[in-house]
Amino acid sequence: MGIQQFMYRYSHRWLALACLGSLVWLGVALPVRSQSPQMCINEKNDYLRYRITERTEWGRIALGKGYIQSAVEHLTQGLELSKATDSNIRAGILENFILENGVNIDEGIREVDTLIKLGDTAAARTVLTSANTLVQGIPDDYRFEKSGLLTKTVAGYAALGEQTTALELLSQARQLAANVQGAGLQTTALTMVGRQYAAVGAGAIAIEVANQALQQAETINPQDPDRQSQTLAAIAVIYAEAGDIGQALQLAKSIEQPYAQENAMGSIALSAARLGQMDQAADLVQQLTLDEPTIEASKNIGVYLAKRDDQAQAQLYFDQAITAIANHGYPGPLFTETMLDAGLSETTMKALAVAPGGQFKVDGLMDLATYYANVENNKAVASDALQQAMTATAEVEQDYMQRDLWEKIHKRSLELENYDLALAAVDMLVAKGLSFNEIEDYTTIAVAAAKSGQIESALKATAQIDPSYIANTNRAWGEIAVAYAVAGDFDTAFATVEKTNSFPGPDYVRALVRIGLQQQRGGLLEAADVTVEQAHQVAQAIDNEPDQLIALNAIALEHARMGLTEAASDFLEPVLVTLKAQSTDDLWMLQPLVEAWAEIGEYGFAVQMLDAVPEEYPESPRWKTLLVDRLIEDQEDYATALEVIESREDSAIKAAEMMRVAELYFRDGKTDQTLKILNRVANASEVGVDQWLRMAELYSYLGQTESIVPLLDRAFEVAKTVPGEESQVIYLREDLAVDDEQDRGSLYEKIAVAYGRNGSYDRGLAVAEQLQDTLNRKQTMDRLNCYRDF
């Protein structure tokens, strides 16, 4: 319980305060020297905050995966837990919760909006109700924060059509905002409320609130004219959105700062258009003299009209925006994003065409390329946009910015299968001395181009690879040889495979067997048998045993890739036999062999290879863990991951991996699978203390509280068997030692506090009294006492 524990606790505490996106389960809180009321507040808040973080993060992930019921459960439970926290921290938690979920005037609550789009308004209402309940629990002393949060929740209720509730919440927010201390903060609070009143159609009340805000704004320190101008502009927008264009204009014209004034007038023009006052809107846009406000106003009105299918009028405004862009040289923030969100790709291209070269133009054209590819499914036009982006990079001055843009173009060109453009991007990086690894970049292009049948592009990229990098040239020539075979040109394929410079190595064998399988696919069965047999003979003749294994494995793997499972098993058998007979010093090549099978999704074969190696081999557990990681993180195939895990002997590693899968099933709402795994772990012969504690936590989430204390009892029994001194240190280097958090004393502290949190104070006390070190015992007792009545 020393430096490491202190750093660990504090780093996570501030991480949670900064962002609720972290997946952390923390069984301990901040180290303390003596107990105090504030210390207990901090202790309990830290514990609750991490539970809240976990549940809300699970809710977001579950919703993204379409598990609505599970998402709602996690989100509402996270909000319910928030009620138990200190009010100051509670306000921060809710603020982060709402902001992280996109609750604002423009977008609405992202989760609620998503649920509504999915047609599950009941689930949307459940999440929103929980959020509102938590807001109501914030003391009125936090007027500014509570007013803002109430205002934000209104968007969700309005989206659900619950106008009465929305207006009631706004009335409450207005009362709080009117009593915020400080002219600046009060004006900000009232402005937010006023805009939301206008958004829900309560124009008359919005104007009243705008009048209140205006009175406060006039008292803002005149020594800060920019702030006052921005504030008056925001109030003018409320008048406009509420339908009082005249009052909005009168206020806007009194604004001293030119950009603030014209931005306000542009927003008023948009409101006029929404009210059907098109002549007024056009007149206001014509009055704008600054390019940026003109671009923004014209764009916004054009998008509004385009969404109403008034294309002729919309085009007039887009033309004005394009003219202003040509003059100004900058379309303004979020221009491309806003236009593409409205589906206006053609107009976006016209606007970017007149914009001068530079980073904004390059970024916009790349966004446009992505839109064409992903939304319009037109790779040809997407490639044209990306080519224009490449041309525009010439006018970007800073080298580091050019490097970043060329790397992005390289990556997107590969995605669009435009390999010549990808090659051009890498060539530019190399020419400017900005490439990190041009050999690998050229190899990637060559291999990808060959796989897609673009042999000429593959040859160009291969020509750029330094011949001294034999492994890279072998990969490229092997893939090009196979490409010729796929195209039916077997003579050229056989001639090309000889260029691999690896005879009789694994790369040669791999390419040769793939050519043979292409012959088989083309109906040339006898020729295919000859070629595959030739590959097999070459592999068997390789003197270096690791290379021989890699080559033989390649033959089996390529058969499996073609769906020839029986042949793959036959070819793999001698590999498995050889692996079983290997000494542990010769097994360094196993990981790449296993990963090759995993990459093509043949996890059954991968497990066969791992099972061929004795479990006691030091690297074997790590390799199986890597395979589990791939199944979970890349494939989300929890069932197969569990099969791999259960193929191991009982160990603390196995228990930890099973708990990981149980947690993922619980996150996705699959409680039956969760409970099955928990039961299996509970019956295993080797389970670590941390796994018992985590199991207790999951049972708490599942509502099965009667199981928790017996699990903590078992954790204590295991902790007693931990050898060595009660407190131990780990030397990171000769002059730096940190506390070992798996020593017996650290584990006792976790268990004692866990008992307290789960209503078993006496059991926790018994554990704490086992600590021999006076300071450790006092620290644990102080923390435990915080949960006496928890």
C-alpha positions in Angstrom: 0.0 0.0 0.0 2.6 2.5 -1.1 3.6 4.7 -4.0 2.0 2.5 -6.7 -1.3 2.3 -5.0 -1.4 6.0 -4.4 -0.6 6.8 -8.0 -3.1 4.2 -9.3 -5.9 5.5 -7.2 -5.3 9.2 -7.9 -4.8 8.7 -11.7 -8.1 6.9 -12.0 -9.9 9.4 -9.9 -9.0 12.3 -12.1 -9.5 10.3 -15.3 -13.1 9.6 -14.2 -13.7 13.3 -13.4 -12.4 14.2 -16.9 -14.3 11.6 -18.9 -17.0 9.0 -18.2 -15.8 6.9 -21.1 -13.3 4.8 -19.1 -14.0 1.1 -18.3 -12.6 0.9 -14.8 -13.6 -1.3 -11.9 -11.7 -0.1 -8.9 -11.9 -2.0 -5.6 -10.0 0.6 -3.6 -10.2 4.3 -2.9 -7.8 7.1 -2.1 -5.2 6.3 0.6 -5.9 8.1 3.8 -4.1 8.7 7.1 -7.1 9.4 9.3 -10.8 9.2 9.1 -13.0 12.3 8.7 -16.5 13.0 7.3 -15.0 14.4 4.1 -12.7 11.4 3.8 -15.8 9.1 3.9 -17.6 11.2 1.4 -14.6 10.9 -0.9 -14.3 7.2 -0.3 -17.9 6.4 -1.1 -18.1 8.9 -4.0 -15.0 7.3 -5.6 -16.5 3.9 -5.3 -19.8 4.9 -6.7 -18.3 7.0 -9.5 -16.5 4.0 -10.9 -19.6 1.9 -10.8 -21.5 4.7 -12.5 -18.8 4.9 -15.1 -18.9 1.2 -15.8 -22.7 1.0 -16.1 -23.1 4.1 -18.3 -20.3 3.0 -20.6 -21.8 -0.4 -20.9 -25.1 1.2 -21.8 -23.6 3.2 -24.6 -21.8 0.1 -26.0 -24.9 -2.0 -25.7 -27.1 0.6 -27.5 -24.5 0.9 -30.3 -24.8 -2.9 -30.8 -28.6 -2.8 -30.8 -29.2 -4.4 -27.4 -31.8 -1.8 -26.4 -33.2 -3.5 -23.2 -29.7 -4.1 -21.9 -28.6 -0.5 -22.8 -31.6 1.0 -20.9 -30.9 -1.2 -17.9 -27.3 -0.1 -17.7 -28.0 3.6 -18.3 -30.8 3.8 -15.7 -28.8 1.8 -13.1 -25.9 4.2 -13.6 -28.2 7.1 -13.0 -29.8 5.5 -10.0 -26.3 5.0 -8.5 -25.6 8.7 -9.1 -28.3 9.6 -6.6 -26.2 8.3 -3.7 -23.2 10.5 -4.5 -22.3 13.9 -3.0 -24.4 16.6 -4.7 -21.4 18.5 -6.1 -20.0 15.4 -7.7 -23.5 14.4 -8.8 -23.9 17.5 -10.8 -20.6 16.8 -12.5 -21.6 13.2 -13.2 -24.8 14.2 -14.8 -23.2 17.0 -16.8 -20.8 14.5 -18.2 -23.5 11.9 -18.7 -25.6 14.3 -20.7 -22.8 15.8 -22.7 -21.3 12.4 -23.5 -24.7 11.3 -24.8 -25.1 14.4 -27.0 -27.8 16.2 -25.1 -27.9 19.8 -26.5 -30.3 22.1 -28.2 -29.2 21.2 -31.7 -28.8 17.4 -31.5 -31.1 16.3 -28.7 -30.2 13.4 -26.5 -28.3 11.0 -28.8 -29.4 7.8 -27.0 -33.0 9.0 -26.8 -32.9 10.1 -30.4 -31.5 6.7 -31.4 -34.1 4.8 -29.5 -36.9 6.9 -31.1 -35.5 6.2 -34.5 -35.5 2.5 -33.6 -39.1 2.9 -32.7 -38.6 2.2 -29.0 -40.1 5.3 -27.5 -40.8 3.4 -24.2 -37.0 2.8 -23.8 -36.3 6.4 -24.7 -38.7 7.6 -22.1 -37.2 5.3 -19.4 -33.7 6.7 -20.0 -34.9 10.3 -20.1 -37.0 9.9 -17.0 -34.0 8.6 -15.1 -31.9 11.5 -16.3 -34.6 14.0 -15.2 -35.0 12.3 -11.8 -31.3 12.8 -11.2 -31.4 16.4 -12.3 -34.2 17.1 -9.9 -32.1 15.7 -7.1 -29.5 18.4 -7.6 -29.9 21.1 -4.9 -31.2 24.4 -6.1 -28.1 26.0 -4.8 -26.5 24.9 -8.1 -28.8 27.2 -10.1 -26.7 27.6 -13.2 -25.8 23.9 -13.5 -29.3 22.7 -12.7 -31.0 25.2 -15.0 -28.7 24.2 -17.9 -29.3 20.5 -17.3 -33.0 20.9 -17.2 -32.9 22.9 -20.4 -31.0 20.1 -22.1 -33.4 17.4 -21.0 -36.3 19.4 -22.6 -35.0 18.5 -26.1 -35.6 14.8 -25.3 -39.1 15.3 -24.0 -39.9 17.5 -27.0 -38.6 14.8 -29.4 -41.0 12.4 -27.6 -43.9 14.8 -28.1 -44.3 15.4 -24.4 -44.9 19.2 -24.7 -46.5 19.6 -21.3 -43.5 18.1 -19.5 -41.1 20.1 -21.7 -42.8 23.3 -20.7 -42.9 22.4 -17.0 -39.2 21.8 -17.0 -38.5 25.0 -18.9 -40.5 26.9 -16.3 -38.4 25.4 -13.5 -35.2 26.2 -15.5 -36.3 29.7 -16.0 -36.9 30.3 -12.3 -33.4 29.0 -11.5 -31.7 31.0 -14.3 -33.3 34.2 -13.1 -31.6 33.8 -9.7 -28.2 32.9 -10.9 -25.6 35.2 -9.4 -23.6 37.4 -11.8 -24.8 39.2 -14.9 -22.7 37.2 -17.3 -23.8 33.8 -15.9 -27.4 34.8 -15.5 -27.5 36.0 -19.1 -26.0 32.8 -20.4 -28.5 30.7 -18.4 -31.5 32.8 -19.5 -30.3 32.6 -23.1 -30.2 28.8 -23.1 -33.7 28.7 -21.6 -35.0 31.3 -24.1 -33.7 29.4 -27.1 -35.3 26.2 -25.9 -38.6 27.9 -25.4 -38.4 29.0 -29.0 -37.4 25.5 -30.1 -40.6 24.0 -28.5 -42.8 26.6 -30.1 -43.5 28.8 -27.1 -42.5 32.0 -28.8 -44.3 34.4 -26.4 -42.5 33.0 -23.4 -39.2 32.9 -25.3 -39.5 36.7 -25.9 -40.2 37.3 -22.2 -37.0 35.4 -21.3 -35.1 37.3 -24.0 -36.2 40.5 -22.4 -34.9 39.3 -19.0 -31.6 38.3 -20.5 -31.3 41.6 -22.3 -31.7 43.5 -19.0 -28.9 41.5 -17.5 -26.7 41.8 -20.6 -26.8 45.6 -20.4 -25.1 45.4 -17.1 -22.2 43.4 -18.3 -18.8 45.2 -17.9 -18.6 47.6 -20.8 -14.8 47.1 -20.7 -15.4 43.7 -22.4 -17.2 44.8 -25.6 -16.5 41.5 -27.4 -18.3 39.5 -24.8 -21.2 42.0 -24.7 -21.5 41.8 -28.5 -21.6 38.0 -28.5 -24.2 38.1 -25.7 -26.4 40.5 -27.5 -26.1 38.5 -30.7 -27.3 35.4 -28.8 -30.3 37.3 -27.4 -31.2 38.6 -30.9 -31.3 35.1 -32.2 -33.9 34.2 -29.5 -36.1 37.0 -30.7 -35.8 35.8 -34.3 -36.4 32.2 -33.5 -39.5 33.2 -31.5 -40.8 35.1 -34.5 -40.1 38.7 -33.6 -37.9 39.6 -36.5 -38.3 43.3 -35.9 -37.0 43.2 -32.3 -34.2 40.9 -33.4 -33.0 43.3 -36.1 -33.2 46.3 -33.8 -31.0 44.6 -31.3 -28.6 43.2 -33.9 -28.0 46.7 -35.3 -27.0 47.9 -31.9 -24.1 45.4 -31.7 -20.8 47.1 -32.0 -18.5 44.2 -33.0 -18.9 43.7 -36.8 -18.6 39.9 -36.9 -21.0 39.4 -34.0 -23.5 41.8 -35.7 -23.4 40.1 -39.1 -23.5 36.6 -37.6 -26.6 37.6 -35.7 -28.2 39.1 -38.9 -27.4 35.8 -40.7 -29.2 33.8 -38.0 -32.1 36.2 -38.2 -32.2 35.7 -42.0 -32.5 32.0 -41.4 -35.3 32.5 -39.0 -37.1 34.7 -41.5 -36.8 32.0 -44.1 -38.2 29.4 -41.7 -41.2 31.8 -41.1 -41.7 32.0 -44.8 -40.5 35.6 -45.1 -38.2 34.9 -48.1 -38.0 38.5 -49.3 -36.9 39.5 -45.8 -34.3 36.7 -45.7 -32.9 37.6 -49.1 -32.7 41.3 -48.1 -30.8 40.5 -44.9 -28.3 38.3 -46.7 -27.7 41.1 -49.2 -26.9 43.4 -46.4 -24.1 41.2 -45.2 -20.6 42.6 -46.1 -18.3 40.1 -44.5 -17.6 36.9 -46.4 -17.7 34.4 -43.5 -21.1 35.4 -42.2 -22.4 35.5 -45.8 -21.1 32.0 -46.4 -22.7 30.7 -43.2 -26.0 32.4 -43.7 -26.3 31.4 -47.4 -25.3 27.8 -46.6 -27.8 27.5 -43.8 -30.7 28.9 -45.7 -29.8 26.9 -48.8 -29.7 23.7 -46.7 -33.1 24.5 -45.1 -34.7 25.1 -48.5 -33.1 22.0 -50.0 -34.5 19.9 -47.2 -37.9 21.4 -48.1 -37.3 20.3 -51.7 -37.2 23.9 -52.9 -34.1 23.2 -55.0 -34.4 26.3 -57.2 -34.4 28.8 -54.3 -31.8 26.7 -52.5 -29.4 26.9 -55.5 -29.6 30.7 -55.4 -28.3 30.8 -51.9 -25.7 28.1 -52.6 -24.4 30.2 -55.5 -24.0 33.2 -53.1 -22.1 31.0 -50.7 -19.8 29.7 -53.5 -19.1 33.3 -54.7 -18.2 34.3 -51.2 -16.0 31.3 -50.8 -14.1 32.2 -53.9 -13.6 35.7 -52.5 -12.9 34.7 -48.9 -10.9 31.5 -49.5 -12.5 29.7 -46.5 -15.9 28.1 -46.5 -16.2 28.3 -42.7 -16.3 25.7 -39.9 -18.2 22.5 -40.5 -19.2 23.6 -44.1 -18.5 20.2 -45.7 -20.0 18.3 -42.8 -23.2 20.3 -42.8 -23.6 20.1 -46.6 -23.0 16.3 -46.7 -25.3 15.7 -43.8 -28.0 17.3 -46.0 -27.0 15.0 -48.9 -25.7 18.0 -51.0 -22.6 16.3 -52.5 -22.7 18.0 -55.9 -23.0 21.5 -54.4 -20.2 20.7 -51.9 -17.9 19.7 -54.8 -18.7 23.1 -56.5 -17.9 25.0 -53.4 -14.6 23.1 -52.8 -13.7 23.6 -56.4 -13.5 27.4 -56.0 -11.8 27.2 -52.6 -8.0 27.7 -52.7 -5.7 24.8 -52.0 -4.9 24.2 -48.4 -5.7 21.9 -45.5 -9.3 22.8 -45.4 -9.8 22.0 -49.0 -7.9 18.8 -48.7 -9.9 17.7 -45.6 -13.2 18.7 -47.3 -12.3 16.7 -50.5 -11.4 13.7 -48.4 -14.7 13.9 -46.5 -16.4 14.2 -49.8 -14.6 11.1 -51.1 -15.7 9.2 -48.0 -19.3 10.3 -48.6 -19.2 9.2 -52.2 -17.8 5.8 -51.3 -19.9 5.0 -48.2 -23.2 6.8 -48.9 -23.5 7.0 -52.6 -21.5 3.8 -53.1 -19.6 5.4 -56.0 -15.9 4.5 -55.8 -15.0 6.1 -59.1 -16.3 9.5 -58.1 -14.8 9.0 -54.7 -11.4 8.4 -56.3 -11.7 11.6 -58.4 -12.4 13.6 -55.2 -9.4 12.0 -53.5 -7.2 12.8 -56.5 -8.3 16.4 -56.3 -7.4 16.3 -52.6 -3.9 15.1 -53.5 -3.4 18.0 -56.0 -4.6 20.5 -53.3 -1.9 19.3 -50.9 0.7 21.1 -53.0 -0.5 24.4 -51.5 -0.2 23.3 -47.9 2.9 24.9 -46.6 3.9 23.1 -43.4 5.7 19.8 -43.9 4.1 18.1 -40.9 0.7 19.0 -42.2 1.5 17.6 -45.7 2.8 14.4 -44.1 -0.4 13.9 -42.2 -2.5 14.6 -45.3 -0.5 12.3 -47.6 -0.7 9.5 -45.0 -4.5 9.9 -44.9 -4.7 10.0 -48.7 -2.6 6.8 -48.8 -4.8 5.0 -46.4 -8.1 6.1 -48.1 -6.7 5.3 -51.5 -6.1 1.7 -50.3 -9.7 1.6 -49.1 -10.9 2.8 -52.5 -8.6 0.4 -54.3 -7.0 3.3 -56.1 -3.4 1.9 -55.8 -1.8 4.4 -58.2 -2.9 7.2 -56.0 -1.8 5.4 -52.9 1.6 5.0 -54.6 1.7 8.7 -55.5 1.1 9.6 -51.9 3.9 7.4 -50.6 6.2 8.7 -53.4 5.6 12.2 -52.1 6.3 11.2 -48.5 9.6 9.6 -49.7 10.6 12.5 -51.9 10.1 14.9 -48.9 11.9 12.6 -46.5 8.7 12.3 -44.4 8.0 8.5 -44.7 8.3 6.4 -41.6 8.5 3.1 -43.4 8.4 3.3 -47.2 9.4 -0.3 -47.7 6.4 -1.6 -45.8 4.1 1.0 -47.5 5.2 0.0 -51.0 4.8 -3.7 -50.0 1.3 -3.1 -48.7 0.3 -1.4 -52.0 1.9 -4.1 -54.1 0.1 -6.9 -52.2 -3.2 -5.2 -52.0 -3.1 -4.3 -55.8 -2.3 -7.8 -56.7 -5.1 -9.2 -54.6 -7.5 -6.9 -56.3 -6.3 -8.0 -59.8 -4.6 -4.6 -60.6 -1.3 -6.3 -61.6 0.2 -3.2 -63.3 -0.2 -1.2 -60.1 1.3 -4.0 -58.2 4.3 -4.2 -60.5 4.9 -0.4 -60.1 4.8 -0.6 -56.3 7.1 -3.7 -56.3 9.6 -1.8 -58.4 9.9 0.8 -55.6 10.8 -1.8 -53.0 14.6 -1.9 -52.2 15.7 -5.4 -53.5 17.8 -5.9 -50.3 14.5 -6.3 -48.4 14.1 -9.9 -49.5 11.1 -10.7 -47.3 9.2 -7.8 -48.7 10.0 -8.5 -52.3 9.1 -12.1 -51.8 5.6 -11.2 -50.5 5.0 -8.9 -53.4 6.2 -11.3 -56.1 4.3 -14.2 -54.6 1.1 -12.2 -54.5 1.6 -11.0 -58.1 2.2 -14.6 -59.2 -1.1 -15.7 -57.7 -2.8 -12.7 -59.4 -1.6 -14.0 -62.7 -3.0 -17.4 -61.8 -6.3 -16.0 -60.8 -6.4 -14.3 -64.2 -5.8 -17.7 -65.9 -2.3 -16.8 -67.1 -0.5 -19.8 -65.5 2.7 -19.6 -67.6 3.4 -16.0 -66.3 2.4 -17.1 -62.8 5.0 -19.9 -62.7 7.6 -17.5 -64.2 6.8 -14.9 -61.6 6.9 -17.2 -58.6 10.6 -17.9 -59.4 11.3 -14.2 -58.7 10.5 -14.7 -55.0 14.2 -15.4 -54.3 13.1 -17.8 -51.6 13.5 -21.3 -53.2 13.1 -23.5 -51.4 11.7 -21.3 -48.7 8.2 -20.8 -47.2 7.3 -17.9 -49.5 7.9 -19.9 -52.6 5.9 -22.9 -51.2 3.0 -20.6 -50.3 2.8 -19.0 -53.7 3.2 -22.3 -55.5 0.4 -24.1 -53.6 -1.9 -21.1 -54.2 -1.2 -21.3 -58.0 -2.0 -25.0 -57.8 -5.3 -24.4 -56.1 -6.2 -21.8 -58.7 -5.5 -24.5 -61.3 -7.9 -26.8 -59.4 -10.5 -24.0 -59.3 -10.2 -23.6 -63.1 -10.8 -27.3 -63.7 -7.2 -28.2 -64.4 -7.2 -31.0 -61.9 -4.2 -33.0 -63.0 -2.0 -30.0 -63.3 -3.2 -28.8 -59.9 -2.3 -32.1 -58.3 1.2 -31.9 -59.8 1.7 -28.3 -58.6 0.5 -28.9 -55.1 2.6 -32.1 -54.8 5.6 -30.1 -56.1 4.9 -27.5 -53.3 4.7 -30.3 -50.7 8.0 -31.9 -51.9 9.8 -28.5 -51.8 8.5 -28.0 -48.2 9.7 -31.4 -47.1 13.1 -30.8 -48.5 13.7 -27.6 -46.5 16.6 -28.2 -44.2 15.8 -25.6 -41.6 13.1 -27.2 -39.4 11.3 -23.9 -38.4 11.1 -22.9 -42.1 9.9 -26.4 -43.0 7.1 -26.1 -40.4 6.1 -22.7 -41.7 6.0 -24.0 -45.3 4.0 -27.1 -44.4 1.6 -25.0 -42.4 1.1 -22.7 -45.3 0.0 -25.6 -47.5 -2.6 -26.7 -45.0 -3.7 -23.1 -44.4 -4.2 -22.3 -48.1 -6.4 -25.5 -48.5 -8.5 -24.3 -45.6 -8.8 -20.9 -47.1 -10.3 -22.5 -50.2 -12.8 -24.5 -48.1 -10.9 -27.7 -48.5 -11.1 -28.6 -44.8 -10.3 -32.4 -45.1 -7.2 -31.8 -47.2 -6.1 -29.0 -44.7 -6.3 -31.4 -41.8 -4.2 -34.0 -43.7 -1.5 -31.5 -44.5 -1.6 -30.1 -41.0 -1.1 -33.5 -39.2 2.7 -33.7 -39.7 3.0 -30.1 -38.4 1.2 -31.1 -35.2 3.3 -34.2 -34.8 6.5 -32.2 -35.2 5.3 -29.5 -32.7 4.7 -32.2 -30.1 8.2 -33.5 -30.5 9.9 -30.1 -30.3 11.9 -28.9 -27.4 10.7 -25.7 -25.8 13.7 -23.8 -27.3 12.4 -24.5 -30.8 8.9 -23.3 -30.4 9.5 -19.6 -31.2 7.7 -19.9 -34.5 4.4 -21.1 -33.0 2.8 -17.7 -32.6 3.0 -16.6 -36.2 1.7 -20.0 -37.3 -1.3 -19.7 -34.9 -2.0 -16.1 -35.9 -2.0 -17.1 -39.6 -4.9 -19.5 -38.9 -6.7 -16.9 -36.7 -6.4 -14.3 -39.5 -8.5 -16.4 -41.9 -11.0 -17.3 -39.1 -10.0 -20.9 -38.7 -9.8 -20.9 -34.9 -10.4 -24.6 -34.6 -7.1 -25.2 -36.4 -5.4 -22.5 -34.3 -6.5 -24.3 -31.1 -5.2 -27.6 -32.5 -1.8 -26.1 -32.9 -1.8 -24.6 -29.4 -3.0 -27.9 -27.9 0.0 -29.6 -29.6 2.3 -27.7 -27.3 2.5 -28.8 -23.6 0.6 -26.4 -21.4 3.6 -26.1 -19.1 5.6 -24.4 -21.9 6.1 -20.9 -20.6 4.7 -19.1 -23.7 1.7 -21.3 -24.2 -0.7 -19.5 -21.8 0.3 -16.1 -23.4 -0.4 -17.4 -26.9 -3.8 -18.7 -25.9 -4.5 -15.3 -24.3 -3.6 -13.6 -27.6 -6.0 -15.8 -29.4 -8.7 -15.0 -27.0 -8.0 -11.3 -27.4 -8.4 -11.7 -31.2 -11.7 -13.5 -30.8 -13.1 -11.0 -28.4 -11.8 -7.7 -29.8 -11.7 -8.4 -33.5 -14.5 -11.0 -34.0 -16.7 -10.5 -30.9 -17.0 -14.2 -30.9 -17.4 -14.8 -27.2 -18.6 -18.4 -27.6 -15.4 -19.5 -29.5 -13.3 -17.5 -27.1 -14.8 -19.4 -24.2 -14.0 -22.7 -25.9 -10.4 -21.7 -26.2 -10.3 -20.6 -22.6 -11.9 -23.8 -21.4 -9.3 -25.9 -23.3 -6.8 -24.8 -20.7 -6.0 -26.3 -17.3 -7.5 -24.5 -14.3 -5.4 -21.5 -13.4 -5.8 -17.9 -12.2 -5.3 -16.9 -15.9 -8.2 -19.1 -17.0 -10.5 -17.8 -14.3 -9.6 -14.2 -15.2 -10.4 -14.8 -18.9 -13.7 -16.5 -18.1 -14.6 -13.6 -16.0 -13.9 -11.3 -18.9 -16.3 -13.2 -21.1 -18.9 -13.3 -18.4 -18.6 -9.5 -18.1 -19.1 -9.0 -21.8 -22.2 -11.3 -21.9 -23.6 -9.3 -19.0 -22.9 -6.0 -20.8 -24.9 -7.3 -23.8 -27.8 -8.3 -21.6 -27.2 -12.1 -21.8 -27.6 -12.9 -18.1 -28.2 -16.6 -18.6 -24.7 -17.0 -20.2 -23.2 -14.8 -17.6 -24.5 -16.9 -14.7 -23.4 -20.1 -16.4 -19.9 -18.8 -16.6 -19.9 -17.5 -13.1 -21.0 -20.9 -11.8 -18.1 -22.6 -13.8 -15.6 -20.2 -12.3 -16.9 -20.7 -8.8 -16.4 -24.5 -9.2 -12.8 -24.1 -10.6 -9.9 -25.3 -8.6 -7.8 -22.1 -9.0 -9.4 -18.7 -8.7 -7.6 -15.6 -7.7 -8.7 -13.0 -5.1 -9.4 -10.4 -7.8 -11.7 -12.8 -9.6 -13.7 -13.6 -6.5 -14.1 -9.9 -5.8 -15.1 -9.2 -9.4 -17.6 -12.1 -9.3 -19.2 -10.5 -6.2 -19.5 -7.2 -8.1 -21.3 -8.9 -11.0 -23.7 -10.7 -8.7 -24.4 -7.3 -7.1 -25.2 -6.0 -10.6 -27.4 -9.0 -11.2 -29.3 -8.4 -8.0 -28.3 -11.7 -6.4 -27.0 -10.2 -3.2 -27.3 -13.4 -1.2 -24.3 -14.8 -3.2 -22.0 -11.9 -2.4 -20.8 -12.7 1.1 -19.9 -16.4 0.4 -17.8 -15.2 -2.6 -16.0 -12.7 -0.4 -15.4 -15.5 2.2 -13.7 -17.5 -0.5 -11.6 -14.5 -1.6 -10.4 -14.3 2.0 -9.5 -17.9 2.2 -7.4 -17.6 -1.0 -5.8 -14.4 0.3 -4.6 -16.2 3.4 -2.6 -18.6 1.3 -0.6 -15.8 -0.4 3.0 -16.4 0.6 5.6 -13.9 1.7 5.5 -10.8 3.8 2.3 -8.9 4.4 3.6 -5.9 2.5 6.0 -6.3 -0.4 7.6 -4.1 -3.1 8.4 -4.5 -6.7 11.6 -3.0 -8.1 10.9 -1.3 -11.4 14.6 -0.4 -11.5 17.4 -0.3 -8.9 16.4 3.0 -7.4 12.6 2.7 -7.8 10.5 0.3 -5.7 6.7 0.3 -5.7 4.1 -1.5 -3.7 3.0 -5.0 -4.8 -0.8 -4.7 -4.9 -1.0 -8.5 -4.9 0.7 -8.9 -1.6 -1.4 -10.3 1.3 -1.9 -6.9 3.0 -3.2 -5.3 -0.2 -5.6 -8.2 -0.8 -6.9 -8.1 2.8 -7.6 -4.4 2.5 -9.7 -4.9 -0.7 -11.6 -7.7 0.9 -12.3 -5.9 4.1 -13.7 -2.8 2.3 -15.7 -5.1 -0.1 -17.4 -6.7 3.0 -18.3 -3.2 4.3 -19.7 -2.1 0.9 -21.9 -5.1 0.9 -23.4 -4.8 4.4 -21.1 -7.1 6.3 -19.2 -4.8 8.4 -18.3 -7.3 11.1 -16.7 -9.7 8.6 -14.7 -6.8 7.2 -13.6 -5.9 10.7 -12.4 -9.5 11.2 -10.3 -9.3 8.0 -8.8 -5.8 8.9 -7.7 -7.1 12.3 -5.6 -9.7 10.5 -3.3 -7.0 9.3 -0.1 -6.9 11.2 1.2 -3.5 10.0 -0.2 -0.8 12.2 -0.4 1.8 9.5 -2.0 -0.6 7.0 -4.5 -1.7 9.6 -5.5 1.8 10.5 -5.9 2.8 6.9 -8.1 -0.2 6.2 -10.1 0.4 9.4 -10.7 4.1 8.4 -12.0 3.1 5.0 -14.1 0.3 6.4 -15.7 2.5 9.0 -17.1 4.7 6.1 -19.4 1.7 5.3 -20.7 1.0 8.7 -24.1 2.2 7.7 -23.7 2.0 3.9 
